[in-house]
Amino acid sequence: MLRYKEPGKLKKILMPMTLRVAHVNVSKGYRGGERQTELLARELEKADVQQILIARRGAPLVERCQKIDLEIRTVSGSPLTVAMATKGVDLIHAHDGRSVYGAYLRSLISKIPYVVTRRINNPIRNHYLAHKVYQRAASVVAVASKVAETVKNFDSEVNVQVIYSGSSGLSVNRKQLDLIKKSFPGKFLIGNIGALENQQKGQEYIIEVALDLQNSHPDIQFLLIGGGKDEKMLKKAAVMLKNLCFTGFVENVGDYLAAIDLFILPSNKEGIGGILIDAMEQKVPVIASRVGGIPEIVHDEKNGILIDPRSPDQLKAAILRLHASEQQRHALGSQGYELAKNFTANVMAQKYLNLYRNTVKPKN
């Protein structure tokens, strides 16, 4: 760039170039990973970053990112279409497992570096190409130490670091909150928010506990908030329950979190369980399974209660403990609120921005 320093003289000033980052997320639905992709893009609007979103055509993420200052390129989701769409960027950030192969292909073609975020604690499929893809990544970001451990167990040569997910910073509409409360007058509200996918989220245990408590504790009301492939099966299992209701997918998650008295996440497996941070931001006490990265954010008896996975008896006991003690609920909620301050989307975005800048070499 040329800039006048004084009349009649020109001086060449080296200015940092705007970083062109392509976020790639070709998931069909909208779950925790897509929410984190959106949150990161929103935070990076404030930075000197030119953002491009590469997403599956017709996916909810495309609609949700319409108001963010970025370019949207839609693709079919295949590695080839991802590779073609990432042409001309400085860095590729693959946000889901399907995207990494397209990022790898583009890197082979034009040496564009890429980073990968690994959000789940499932083992990576152990085949030759997967090893090559993860080894070539400038960095693999795990959303929790337990997830990083899984990546290292897959391939010790992979460069792994941990960047925790950020809270959603959910807004609360007082009128909507009051309407939710009025829908369940005099009830102690226990909520679970997430995809209705029983194998991962363990909603069957909530139904089992609700059945046990229906007659003995009629003031307790369970809310299953969300939708998913197991919705029909779970509704069938809960058809006789008056103390459990399904809300379906809701946009005003913050209102529901602010309305409930207790949040439960009896998952069988999780990467980090980011919704727990959102609950803590609303000072809601939490009960969650001791799986994946959850113990890294839920410290047992300090800001929540941890239970073993697949343990409805432990879930029931923890619920009754907190139901009986407003003081303990308040103490756990307050500690959770303090912890959540360290897990904001802004904190997450700053760490990713530092990673981007350290990954892209300045052009001479």
N, C-alpha and C positions, 0 to 999 in steps of 0.2 A: 504494500500500500504506500502511496506517495502522499506526503503531507507537507504543507509549508511550515517551515520553522521560523523564518524571518523573510522579509521582502527580498525577492530576487534570488533566493536560494531554496533548493529542494533537498530534503533529507529522507532517505528510505527508512521507514520505521517498520520493524517486524511486529505484526499484530497477531495475537492468537486467533486462529480460524475457528469459526463456529463448527462444533462437532455435529456430524450427521449420524444419528443413531437410528437403526431400524429395530423396533420391537416386533418380534415374531411370536404370535400365539394363534395357532390354527385349531384350537379346540372348538367343538361344535356348540357346547353349552356355556353357561356362566356360573363358575364356582369360585373357590378361593383363589386359585391361580389367576383367573381372569380378573377378579377383583383387585388383586395385587398389581397386575399389569396396568390396569386403569389408574390405580392410585399413584403408581410410579410416574406414569405419563403426566398426570395432573401436577405432581410436584415439580417435575422437570421443566414445566412451562416457565417456571421462575428462573431457570438457569439458561446459560448461553448454549443451548442445545437445539438443533433442528431435528425434530422427531418425525419418524415415519412409522405408522402401524401397518403391519402386514398380518391380515386376519382372514379367516375363512369367510367366503361369500355368504351373507345371510346370517352370520353368527351374531348373538346378542352383543358381543363386545364391540362390534362395528357401530351399532346404534348408540351404545353407551358412551362412545368416545367422539361422537359427532361435534360436541361443543369444546373439545380440547384443541388447542392450536397445534395441529399436526396434520400430516398428509396421510390419507388412508389408501392402502392398496389392497384390494381383495383378491384372493387366490382360491384355488380348489382345495389346497391343503397338501398336495403332493410335494416331495422334495424338489422336483424340477421347477414347479411354479414358484416355490419359495426362493430358490436360487435365482430365478429370473427377476423376481420382484425386489431382491436386495442389491441389485446392481447400482453402483454409484454411491454407496454409503461408506462411512469411515469405520463403522463398528456394527456388528449384528448382536442383538441380545435375544437368544432363544428362550422363551418363557415356558415352553411345554415340551414333552418328550418327543412329539412328532416333528417339531421344528428343527431339532438339532441336525438332522440329516440334510435338510436344505441349506442350513448355515455352513455345514461341512463342505457341501458341493460348491457353494459360492466361494468359500475360502480356497478350495483347490483351483478354481478358475482364475481368481483375481487377487488371492492372498489377503482378502479382507479378514481381519481378526474377529473372533466371535467369543462371547461368554454365554454360559448356559446356567439357568437357574433350575435347580433340582428341588422340587417341593414335596415329594412323597418319599416315604421310607421303604418302598418296595424295592427289591433287588433289581438291578439293571440286567436286561437280557444278555446273557454271556455268549456273545458271538464276536467274530473277528472285526466286523465293521463297527460295532458299538465301541470296542476298545479304541479303534482308530479315531472315531468321532470325538470321544471324550478326551483322548490324549492330545488331540490337536487344538482343543479349546484353550484360549488364553487363560481362562479361569472357569471352574465350575463352582457356582455359588450354591451352597446348601442353606436351607432356611432354618436349620437347627443342627447342633453338633451331632445328634444321632443320625441325621440324614447324611452329614459329611462322613460319618463312620461307614455308612452303607456304600458310599461312593468309593472310599478308600479300600474297602473290602473287595469291591469289584475290580479296581485297578489302582495299585499303589503309585503309579506314575502320573496319575491325574493331579493337576494343580487345583486344590480345593480350599475354599474359605467359607466362612459362615457370615451371612447377612440375614438377620431375622426379619420376618414379615412385619409390615407396619399396620397399625390400627387404621380403621376406615374413617375415623373422625366423624362418626354418624351424627346427624342433627336430630333433634327431638322437637316435635310439634306438640305443644301442651294440650291442644284440643284433641288431637288424635290419641295421645296417651290416655287422656281422661275417658275417651270413648271405649278404649280397650278395657280399662278398669271397670267401667260401668257395664260392660258385657258380661263380667264375671263378679257380681257384687258379693263382697264378703269372702272372696276366695283367696287362698294362698297360691299364687301363680308360679308354676315351675315350667320353664321354657327350654326347648331344644331347637336350635336353628341350624339348618344345614340341608344338604341333599338327602333325600329319602333313599339312601342306598344302604340297606341293612348290613351287608357283609362288612362294610367299612365302619359305618356310624353306630351300629348296634342299637337301633331304635326298638328292636324286639324286647330288649331288657326294660326299656321305659314302659312298654305295654304290660309286661309281666308285673312290674312294680305297681303300676296303676291298678291292675286287677286286684292285687293284694290289699291295697289301701282304700279301695272304693267304698267299702262299708265302714272300716274303722276310722277313717279320716276324711269325712265328706267335704271338709273345707279345702282340701287340696285339689287343684285343677292343673292338669298337664296340657301344654300346648306344643304340638309338633309343627314347626314353622318352616315351610319349604316344600319343594316338590322333587320328584325323581322317579326312577324306574321301578322302585319297590312300593310306590304309593298304594297301588291297588291291593297288594298283598298285606301291607301293614293295616290298611283300613279294614280289611276283612278280619284280621286278627283282633282288632279293637272294636268290632261292631257292637258289642254289648256294653261297652264302657261309656258311662255318662260323665266321668271325670277326666276324659281325654278328648281333645278335638284337634283336627287338622285344619290349618289356616290356608294351606297352599302357599305358593310363592308370593311374597310381599315385597313391595319397594321400600316401605317405611320400617326397615329393620330397627333403626334407632328407637322408634316409638315403642316397639315391642320389648326391646331390651330394657328400656326405662320403666316399663310397666310391670315386668316380672319381679318376683321376690327371690328367685333362685334360678341359676342356669346350670344345666347338666349336659355333659358330653361323654357318654359311656362308650366311646369308640373302641373298635377292635384294632384299628391302626390309624395313625395320623402322621403327617410330617411335622406340623407345629400346632395345628388347631387355632388358626388366627382369630376365629370368632370369639375365642376366650379373651383375647386382648380387648376386643370391642365391648364385651360384657364388663370387664374390669373398668373400662373407661366410664361406664355408667354406675360404678360402685356396686355392681351386682355380685354377690358371692357365687363361687363356682365349685362344681363337683366334676371331676374329669378322670378318665382312665390314665393309668400309668403306662402310656405307650408312646413310642416315637419321641418327638421333641417336647411333648406336653410338660414333663417334669422340669424342663428348662425355664418355663414361664409360670407354672403353677407349683409353688413350694408348699408341700403338705403341711397343713395346720397353720400356715402363715398367711397366705393370700388365697387359699382354697383347700379343698380336700381331694386327695388322690385315692382312687380305688383300683383294684386289679381289673383288667379287661375280662369280659364274659362273667361278671360277678353281680347278678341282680340283687343278691342278698346284701352285699356291701353297698350297692347303690341305695337300696331301701334304708339301710341303717344310717347312712350319711344324710339322706334327705330328712329322716325323722329327727336326727340330732339338730340340724339347722332349723327345721320347722319349729322346734321347741325352744330355740334360743335366739331371740332377736339381737341380743348383745353379741353373740358369736357371728351372726350374719353381718352385723355392722362392722365388727373388727376385721373380718375377712374381706369385706367389700372395700373398706378404707385402705387396707394394705394393697389390694389389687389395683386400686386407683393410682396409688403412688408408683407401683411397678409399671403400669401402662404408660407413664410419662416417658419411659425410656424406649418405647416401642412405637413411636409415632411414624406416620408415613414420611414426614420430613427427615427424620433420622435415617430411615431406610434409604431415601432418595439421595441423601448426601453421601452415603457410603457407596452407592452404585455410581454416582458421579465421579467420585475419587477413583473407583475402579476403572471406569471408562477412560479417564484422563491418563491413568498409568498404563493403560493397555495400548492406546493409540499413539504411535510415535509422531512427533511434530514433523510436518513437511517442510523441507528447506526451500 
